[in-house]
Amino acid sequence: MLRDIAFEFFIMIALGIFIGYIIAEYTDNNLWIVVFLLFGIFCAFGRLFKMIKEYEKR
């Protein structure tokens, strides 16, 4: 369970940074990295709460 949570957090945040970096390279605006980092953190917490809710149903 703990490994799944850590994996979900890492993947969401890393994916957000990666997408933000790609967009920042094309637009020459590094703000996109921060925006997608925050979006990745938001998605990671959303997945965490969803995972907790599914765990409680078992």
C-alpha positions in Angstrom: 0.0 0.0 0.0 2.7 2.5 1.0 4.7 1.6 -2.2 1.7 2.3 -4.3 1.1 5.7 -2.7 4.7 6.7 -3.2 4.6 5.5 -6.8 1.4 7.5 -7.5 2.9 10.7 -6.0 6.2 10.4 -7.9 4.6 9.6 -11.2 2.1 12.4 -11.1 4.6 15.0 -10.0 7.3 13.9 -12.4 4.8 13.8 -15.3 3.7 17.3 -14.4 7.3 18.6 -14.4 8.0 16.8 -17.6 5.0 18.2 -19.5 5.7 21.7 -18.1 9.3 21.5 -19.2 8.4 20.5 -22.7 5.9 23.4 -23.0 8.4 25.8 -21.4 11.0 24.9 -24.0 8.6 25.7 -26.9 7.2 28.9 -25.4 10.3 30.3 -23.6 8.3 30.8 -20.5 9.4 28.8 -17.4 6.1 29.6 -15.6 4.6 26.5 -17.3 7.0 24.3 -15.2 5.5 25.7 -12.0 2.0 25.5 -13.3 2.2 21.8 -14.3 4.2 21.0 -11.1 1.2 22.4 -9.0 -1.2 20.5 -11.3 0.8 17.3 -10.8 0.7 17.8 -7.0 -3.1 18.5 -7.1 -3.6 15.3 -9.2 -1.4 13.3 -6.8 -3.5 14.3 -3.8 -6.7 13.5 -5.8 -5.4 10.0 -6.5 -4.4 9.6 -2.9 -7.9 10.4 -1.6 -9.4 8.1 -4.3 -7.0 5.3 -3.2 -7.9 5.8 0.5 -11.6 5.8 -0.3 -11.3 2.5 -2.3 -9.2 1.0 0.5 -11.9 1.8 3.1 -14.5 0.1 1.0 -12.7 -3.2 1.2 
